[in-house]
Amino acid sequence: MATDTLRVIPLGGVGEVGKNMTVFELGGEIVVVDAGLAFPRDEHLGVDLILPDFGYLADRRDRVRAVILTHAHEDHVGALPFLLREVRVPQVWGTKLTLGLAQSRLDEHGLLQAADLIEAKPEEGQVEIGPFRVEFVRMAHSVPDSIAVVLESPAGRALLTGDWKLDHTPVDGLRTDVGRLAELGTKGVDLLLGDSTNAERPGFTGSERLVGEAFEQIIPRCAGRVLVACFASNVHRMQQAIDVAVRTGRKVTVVGRSMRKNLNIARNLGYVQVPEDALIRPADIDDFRPSELLVLCTGSQGEPMSALTRIAYGDHPAVQVDRGDTVILSAKPVPGNELRVHDSINQLSKAGAEVLHQEIAPVHVSGHAYAEELRTMLGLVRPKAVMPVHGEFRMLAAHGRLAQQSGVPAGSIVLPENGSVVELSPTGVRIVDQIETGVTFVDGLGVGDVQAVALRDRRTLSEDGVLIVVATVGGSNGVFPTSRPEVIARGLSETGPLLDEMQSEAERVLRELVEQRITEVKLLQEHLHDAIAQLILDRTGRRPMILPVIVEV
Amino acid sequence: MATDTLRVIPLGGVGEVGKNMTVFELGGEIVVVDAGLAFPRDEHLGVDLILPDFGYLADRRDRVRAVILTHAHEDHVGALPFLLREVRVPQVWGTKLTLGLAQSRLDEHGLLQAADLIEAKPEEGQVEIGPFRVEFVRMAHSVPDSIAVVLESPAGRALLTGDWKLDHTPVDGLRTDVGRLAELGTKGVDLLLGDSTNAERPGFTGSERLVGEAFEQIIPRCAGRVLVACFASNVHRMQQAIDVAVRTGRKVTVVGRSMRKNLNIARNLGYVQVPEDALIRPADIDDFRPSELLVLCTGSQGEPMSALTRIAYGDHPAVQVDRGDTVILSAKPVPGNELRVHDSINQLSKAGAEVLHQEIAPVHVSGHAYAEELRTMLGLVRPKAVMPVHGEFRMLAAHGRLAQQSGVPAGSIVLPENGSVVELSPTGVRIVDQIETGVTFVDGLGVGDVQAVALRDRRTLSEDGVLIVVATVGGSNGVFPTSRPEVIARGLSETGPLLDEMQSEAERVLRELVEQRITEVKLLQEHLHDAIAQLILDRTGRRPMILPVIVEV
């Protein structure tokens, strides 16, 4: 392969929101930028996570030189442990916080030794990574320590923005480095790969600081408990909530495993400042009056087993919500999660809380650049060619229109699909091929039990088989099972008695849940899934895909 | 029962958005306000529509004097034919347009003679309906000819707002009658039942006229076809789009059965003015250049079989979309429909269209009053007691807070559930009982075939049975069935050979769809459902509930 021709192949993240992963290949050597995961839609029954198809990399396992992580969000780093299981990757590059958070994830998977973790330093110029001279540019986003990546080679200079916004007053003071972007523009950028998430939205997104200002307006006038739910990686938002809590004499407790973990790592690395006596353990909150408490929690997306959902349904061991309490949902529902989030809000309202969310109060800002910010980027960088990434097709198309308005010739704007092979050479940029890319499903048994995680694609599926559990429930006052659950097995050699046992187990679980007045379909599905999966693992040592289907009549 | 005690029982519409229906009972006589339906959530597999539980009325079938319809939206009138099948209702009251649209629906069900349709005239003072002196008050909303209902009796004066907003410049000039509301306030309103949909949202909703202004900005600069998708009942929005089309020399064609029907009725009744030569038939659009066309269409919610969805997937017999066309999605996704709407936008974008939707352009306004408008209502009416209706619990709670801020004592604010029995008497208002209310599922075979519609509740379910069809599909390039579909029958006496036949039919349908490259899970479900339902109807004359479960691997 010619060393003046760069191949760029998105394996995920275009035509969708999630599982971002882009291959950069030059002279047979590969550098991967990001290794993200996606969350399943409702029609993906029985699936916990979705990964990019690593097939292209697995087929070239000796040529992958490094993975570069732009920031610590799940849709950019979440697939890393799964990738490292399948493909040898000598180096993983990322900034200090990104590596800190990724490291703890690798640790859980027993993969700490799988790759060298090397700190990316935006201030220190170029480094050699595989066949590229690589430079990192600091970007503002909704998680600290985010970077853009510049890959230089004889084929030209490619700039991948990562997720970013033009926040001029970020909480940590570390702005998007517009100066450096302008310098790169002057040197000449041959291909810009830009975050397209908000390309359709006119104007600018607000500064993260606005959320802190909203907290300062809201929290001092709250009489009861204050709960703030946000993404577990949104360290600056937690910092802003903690600051207001400290100023208003509230103790802070953190519930939700991922949020506790992230906050600890961010504190240890110096990204969050919390006075030692400000934090209390969830078990100790009964020592304080509601008006002395601020609870930071996960569950801003209405996830079935998350802290806030359990609190909403009166099912959390430490935290409850009463009349007079205030819940701040500091996040926007990811498309598809709206009904779950609404369910949470309704339950919290029934418990007596006032719930403030982004539709009715300024308690959230987006982490992704809006159209005017994208125009600014295009103006700073003045790229010869543009390849919109990170977004559904409509967002990529809108980003393409912005590029054209900014003077990029239509023929130099590439709208790729996952698997598109885009070539950049001194003569320009074009799509030359399309490789086959699918998805890989991850099916986990309970939260945190990562050793038991099973990867599914069409191959492993035919090995482990599928079990479909169909339960019919109904009734107006609560839910009751109306007939025995049915179990359908496919590709499982053990059947007969085991099927009977599974049927009884499903019936038992369902009856128990109904006695506990647990009626949410999603919760019923989760519990059914875990009970059956555990039973089969115990009996056969195998991990078929379990698809719980709850039919309401 | 004492004639100075009014019982108010919401049978639907509180704690949810949809299927609004409220019973007013005095001295054993019943008047029902609205008879709406709801659309199923994704977890309601195999269900087309959801109705309120008519049980309370069926048990008192000789006491129902009338149904009053506040306006023509499905969530207020859609259950009327089903109600009239089960309960004798001598009179149905509504304004001219509401009755016109309801009438055509009753006609389809063969129920034109089932009740007297009597025109409600907001300008003409009180009428006697059952035990009440009833008055209608004109309200602005997103469908013309909407009304509030005032029910007067020895128990007091109850005012139910219906859906409304404070549009001072409605397209038809017929404003919410704030003068009459103020007069009623002066006379004394004992109980206000108010639309709570947007109680959480601060400020005011925009006038419907703003959407017309947006059309005037957008449409003249469009080079290709213009498609405008909105709710089929949004007659004023259609009028505004038609006006701009006429002014800019575009012919108008209407696709989508419900929209064509509604527009015809509204034209015949004088609610829409369209020059005769402005309209063309969909079949004739090839006689015109794209720049000479404006297409009004259904499908603003991404409904699987709707006009816009079929256009988006290149599957519409008359209308296509090409590069340079513009699609205006003039609606907001109902919660739960977001992903479908996003899918439509992406498909239309891939076809080359620019898609303008409410997140990025001012092409939609809400038809429901925001918080400041609700405060205005509370200020005009100065009710002694308030019962928020029409909304999820969080919305009812927010409406309750607004009422309290407006001076209504906390003890006179009732947050009901479906089935709550609220008593209004000269001594005040309180919840005295809770009746059992479930839901009824409607399972229809194909669009428009209303004779074949089956009603499901727990009783009919046990008679007709349930069929669950589980099909596993997978693959990266398109969908292919990975194994034979499975069929589970419950409560069906005919099994054996028929089950085999169903399995083969399911396999055949799936194979055919895959050959046509139809891969959308929702479309696969619809087609599977209809094919199997037809087969069973042919073979047995019965209509079990069909639940198609598509599993992607």
Interface residues (C-beta under 8 A of the other chain):
Chain A: G15 R41 D42 E43 H44 L45 G46 D53 E200 R201 P202 P335 G336 E338 L339 H342 I345 N346 L348 S349 K350 E354 V355 E359 I360 E392 F393 R394 A397 R401 E436 T437 G438 V439 F441 R456 R458 L461 V466 I468 V470 T472 G474 G475 S476 N477 T482 S483 E486 I488 R490 V521 M545 L547 V549 I550 V551 E552 V553
Chain B: G15 R41 D42 E43 H44 L45 G46 D53 E200 R201 P202 P335 G336 E338 L339 H342 I345 N346 L348 S349 K350 E354 V355 E359 I360 E392 F393 R394 A397 R401 E436 T437 G438 V439 F441 R456 R458 L461 V466 I468 V470 T472 G474 G475 S476 N477 T482 S483 E486 I488 R490 V521 M545 L547 V549 I550 V551 E552 V553
